[in-house]
Amino acid sequence: MGDESRVIRWSLGTGLGLFGVVVFARSFDLITVAVIAGLLGLLALGFAGYGALDQAAERAGLRRRARKVQREREQGR
């Protein structure tokens, strides 16, 4: 899970950094740069969000399986 967390953090940092570029470019009326950076920023934040949700679902599945095994052991199967 370490590599996956690293990718999520990098995507999040890249996305936020690109939104900083958007604000900077917009303040200097560089609309084309702002649009491109904004789209890339949204893409990076989408990757980070998807990765975080996937990681959370994976952890929930592991907890579910662990509870199931624990119940089966308690019942004496």
VENWO-V333469 format. One record per residue. N is the residue number from 1. RES is the residue in one small letter. PHI is phi in whole degrees, -180 to 180 (999 if undefined). OMEGA is omega in whole degrees, -180 to 180 (none if undefined). NEAR is the number of other C-alpha atoms within 10 Angstrom. Layout:
n=N res=RES phi=PHI omega=OMEGA near=NEAR
n=N res=RES phi=PHI omega=OMEGA near=NEAR
This chain:
n=1 res=m phi=999 omega=-178 near=6
n=2 res=g phi=-65 omega=-180 near=7
n=3 res=d phi=-66 omega=-180 near=8
n=4 res=e phi=-66 omega=178 near=14
n=5 res=s phi=-65 omega=179 near=14
n=6 res=r phi=-65 omega=179 near=11
n=7 res=v phi=-64 omega=180 near=15
n=8 res=i phi=-63 omega=180 near=22
n=9 res=r phi=-64 omega=179 near=16
n=10 res=w phi=-63 omega=180 near=16
n=11 res=s phi=-64 omega=179 near=21
n=12 res=l phi=-64 omega=179 near=20
n=13 res=g phi=-63 omega=178 near=16
n=14 res=t phi=-64 omega=180 near=19
n=15 res=g phi=-62 omega=179 near=24
n=16 res=l phi=-67 omega=177 near=17
n=17 res=g phi=-63 omega=179 near=13
n=18 res=l phi=-67 omega=176 near=22
n=19 res=f phi=-70 omega=172 near=19
n=20 res=g phi=-64 omega=176 near=16
n=21 res=v phi=-63 omega=179 near=18
n=22 res=v phi=-60 omega=-179 near=22
n=23 res=v phi=-62 omega=179 near=15
n=24 res=f phi=-63 omega=-179 near=14
n=25 res=a phi=-65 omega=-180 near=17
n=26 res=r phi=-66 omega=-179 near=15
n=27 res=s phi=-68 omega=177 near=11
n=28 res=f phi=-103 omega=178 near=9
n=29 res=d phi=57 omega=174 near=11
n=30 res=l phi=-97 omega=-171 near=13
n=31 res=i phi=-63 omega=-178 near=13
n=32 res=t phi=-62 omega=178 near=12
n=33 res=v phi=-64 omega=-180 near=15
n=34 res=a phi=-64 omega=-179 near=22
n=35 res=v phi=-67 omega=-179 near=14
n=36 res=i phi=-64 omega=179 near=14
n=37 res=a phi=-64 omega=178 near=21
n=38 res=g phi=-64 omega=179 near=20
n=39 res=l phi=-65 omega=178 near=16
n=40 res=l phi=-66 omega=177 near=16
n=41 res=g phi=-64 omega=177 near=24
n=42 res=l phi=-64 omega=178 near=18
n=43 res=l phi=-63 omega=180 near=15
n=44 res=a phi=-64 omega=178 near=21
n=45 res=l phi=-67 omega=175 near=22
n=46 res=g phi=-64 omega=176 near=16
n=47 res=f phi=-61 omega=-179 near=18
n=48 res=a phi=-64 omega=179 near=23
n=49 res=g phi=-64 omega=179 near=15
n=50 res=y phi=-63 omega=179 near=13
n=51 res=g phi=-63 omega=180 near=18
n=52 res=a phi=-65 omega=179 near=17
n=53 res=l phi=-66 omega=178 near=12
n=54 res=d phi=-64 omega=179 near=13
n=55 res=q phi=-65 omega=179 near=16
n=56 res=a phi=-66 omega=179 near=12
n=57 res=a phi=-66 omega=178 near=12
n=58 res=e phi=-64 omega=179 near=12
n=59 res=r phi=-64 omega=179 near=12
n=60 res=a phi=-65 omega=177 near=12
n=61 res=g phi=-64 omega=178 near=12
n=62 res=l phi=-64 omega=178 near=12
n=63 res=r phi=-64 omega=179 near=12
n=64 res=r phi=-61 omega=180 near=12
n=65 res=r phi=-65 omega=179 near=12
n=66 res=a phi=-65 omega=177 near=12
n=67 res=r phi=-64 omega=180 near=12
n=68 res=k phi=-63 omega=179 near=12
n=69 res=v phi=-64 omega=-180 near=13
n=70 res=q phi=-64 omega=177 near=12
n=71 res=r phi=-64 omega=179 near=12
n=72 res=e phi=-65 omega=177 near=11
n=73 res=r phi=-67 omega=180 near=10
n=74 res=e phi=-67 omega=179 near=9
n=75 res=q phi=-78 omega=176 near=8
n=76 res=g phi=84 omega=179 near=7
n=77 res=r phi=-75 omega=none near=7
